[in-house]
Amino acid sequence: MTAEVAKYTIEQVESLELAPGNKHENLEGWVPELASDNDLKDALEKAFDYRGDVTITLKSGEKIEAFIFNRHTGASLDDSWVQYFAPNVDSKQKLFYNQIARLEFSGKDRAAGKHWEDWVKAYNERRAAGEKGIALHPEALD
């Protein structure tokens, strides 16, 4: 794919139809108030879209560092669940909403500040400065 992208001129890239994206919220460090079932459902929906780890505190007091990659929102907390990956665990895990007492967006949001328009702007600036052999490439994730 990288070689494919490199063969397009910036004019060709800019002429492509762009679909509107979602507004990205800065959630790093956020600890949502979970006063109601809907608060928890809304927070877990945001955790699903978040591109970083969250820390989940269970009602038992156990804390889980997790990357949430799937969810199912049922009629109640008893039949709603998230699936996640945890460090040092080889398989995906499942957790029901009714087990969750607290949620914290504790990990670095890997998608924050990485917008296509920013990449195109940086490319145009480098090109205008006369730099040769440049292409539109994503930044490293650290």
N, C-alpha and C positions, 0 to 999 in steps of 0.2 A: 504494500500500500504506500509506503514512503516514496518509493521510486515513482509511483503513479502521481502522487501529489506534486512531486518536484517538477514534473514535465509541464504543469499548467502555469500560465503567466498569471500575475496578480489580477489583470483585467478579466481573465476568464473566471478566476475564483470569485471576484466581486460581482460578476454578472449572474452567478448561480442564484437560484431562488433559495432564500433562507427561511426556515420555519421559525416562528416566534418561540422562544424558550420560556422556561419558568423563571420567575424572579428568585435569585439565590439568596437565602437568608443566612446571616452570619450566626450560627448556632454554637460555635465553639465556646465551651464553658457554661452553657445555659443549663440551668436546673429548673425544669418546668414545675409549676405547682400542679399537683395531681389531686385536686379537690373533688373531682367527679369522675365517673366512668368515661365521659366524653373527653375530659382533659387528658386522661391516660391514652385513650384511643388516638386523639389528635397528636400527642407527643410521640407516640410510637409510629405514627404515619410519617412524621418528620424524621424520626430516627431511621426509618427505612430509606428515605431519600438522602440521608446524610452520608457523606463519603469518608467517614472516620469512625473511630470506636466510640462506644457509649459505655458507661458504667451503670449496671443495673443492680439495685439493691433489692433483694427479695424480702418478703414479709418475715422470713426466718432470720434475717440479718445478714445472710450470705451476700457477698458482692461478686458480680461477674463482669469482667471486661469482655465486650462483645462487639462484633461487626454484624449488624443486622442486614440480612440479604433477602428475606422473604417474610411475609406476614399474611394472616388471614383474620379479617375482622368479622366476627359473627354477631349475633343479636345481643350477646352479653359478654362479659369478661371471661366467663367460664368456657365459652366456646370460641374464644379469640386467642391467637397465638402468634409468636414470632419464631423464626428460625435464625440462627446466628452461628458464627464461627468464633471460637475463643482461642487465645494463645495456648499452645502446648496441648491442644485437644485435636486429634486427627479427624474426627467426624463432625458433621453439622449437629447442632443441638436445637432443641425445641423447648419453648417456655410459654406457658399460658399467662395471659394478661392478669388473671386473678392472683398470681403469685408475686406481682411487682408492687413494691412500696415506693421506690424512688428511681428516677432516671436522671443521668447526667451526661451531657454531651462532652465527654472528657478528652477524646482524641483529636488530633489535628485533622481539620477538614481538608482532605486531599484535593478537592475540587475548587476550593475558595480562590477567587481571583484569576482563575484560568478560563478565560473567555476567548472564543474564536476571534472576535473583533480586536482584542488586544494583540493576539498573534499576528493578525493581518497588519495592524498598525506598526508593530515592531518590524515586520518584514518590509513594509513600505519605507520606514525610516532608514533601515540598513541599505535598501536598494537605492534610495535617494542619495545616500552618502557615497555611493559608488562601490559598495561591497559586492564582490563576485562570488559565485558558487553557493549562494544562499537558497534555502528552501523553507517551507513552512513545516516545522517539526514541533511536536509537543515537548514541553519541559520535563525534566526528570522529576520523579516524585520524592526525591530525597533518599 
